Amino acid sequence: MQPSTKRSRVWCSALAAVMSAGLALTPVALADDEVSPKESCPDGQIAVIQTKECPETNQRSAVLVKRACCTKFTEKNPQTPTGGGKTRCKSFPKCPRNSPS
């Protein structure tokens, strides 16, 4: 075998190993960031999560969907023992057609 052929095989093997490692680690990195925008509030606001059950269909079992209700406190609407602040709830996500698995 010629030296250039050996080098190219080693280089291709190293590249394949690096790419395989990157693909193997991708699901782990994505799993940490799976918080839906409908379940989070901007910084400085208090979030209360509400759930709703989507009924069972022929293609999937019953599923819970979540949304956040964000409460913002300002000088005009200060936090008091009985509540206060301005609360806005995001919309519930649509129920999935098929099983979310």
C-alpha positions in Angstrom: 0.0 0.0 0.0 1.2 3.5 -0.8 1.8 6.0 2.1 -0.8 8.4 0.7 -3.5 5.7 0.7 -2.7 4.8 4.4 -2.9 8.5 5.4 -6.3 9.0 3.7 -7.7 5.8 5.3 -6.5 6.9 8.8 -7.9 10.4 8.2 -11.3 9.0 7.0 -11.5 6.7 10.0 -10.7 9.5 12.4 -13.4 11.7 10.7 -15.9 8.9 10.9 -15.2 8.4 14.7 -15.6 12.1 15.4 -18.9 12.3 13.5 -20.3 9.2 15.2 -19.5 10.6 18.6 -21.3 13.8 17.6 -24.4 12.0 16.5 -24.4 9.8 19.6 -24.3 12.9 21.9 -26.9 14.9 20.1 -30.0 13.3 21.7 -28.5 13.9 25.2 -28.0 17.6 24.4 -31.5 18.0 23.0 -33.1 16.3 25.9 -32.0 19.0 28.3 -33.6 21.8 26.3 -37.1 20.3 25.7 -39.0 22.9 27.6 -41.7 24.2 25.4 -42.0 28.0 25.0 -45.6 27.6 26.2 -44.3 26.3 29.5 -41.8 29.1 30.4 -42.0 32.7 31.3 -39.5 35.6 30.8 -37.0 36.3 33.5 -38.4 38.3 36.4 -41.9 36.7 36.1 -43.4 34.0 38.2 -44.7 31.0 36.3 -47.7 28.7 37.3 -48.0 25.7 35.1 -51.6 24.5 34.2 -52.4 21.2 32.5 -55.2 20.0 30.3 -56.0 16.4 29.3 -56.5 15.7 25.7 -59.0 12.9 25.3 -58.1 9.4 24.0 -58.4 8.7 20.3 -58.0 5.6 18.1 -54.4 6.7 17.2 -53.2 7.6 20.7 -53.9 7.4 24.4 -54.9 10.3 26.6 -52.2 13.0 26.7 -51.6 16.0 29.1 -50.6 19.3 27.6 -49.2 22.2 29.6 -49.1 26.0 29.6 -47.6 28.7 31.7 -49.5 31.5 33.4 -46.9 34.3 33.9 -47.4 36.9 36.7 -45.5 40.2 36.4 -45.2 42.6 39.3 -44.6 46.3 38.7 -44.9 49.5 40.7 -48.4 49.9 39.4 -49.3 46.3 40.2 -47.2 45.4 43.3 -47.1 42.0 45.0 -49.4 41.9 48.0 -50.4 39.1 50.4 -53.7 38.7 48.6 -52.2 38.6 45.1 -51.5 41.6 42.9 -49.6 41.8 39.7 -50.7 41.1 36.2 -51.2 37.5 35.1 -51.4 36.4 31.5 -51.8 32.8 30.5 -50.3 31.4 27.3 -52.6 29.3 25.1 -52.6 25.5 25.4 -50.7 23.6 22.7 -52.9 21.7 20.3 -53.5 18.1 21.1 -51.3 15.8 19.0 -53.0 13.7 16.4 -50.8 10.7 16.9 -49.0 9.2 19.8 -46.2 11.6 20.8 -43.7 8.7 21.2 
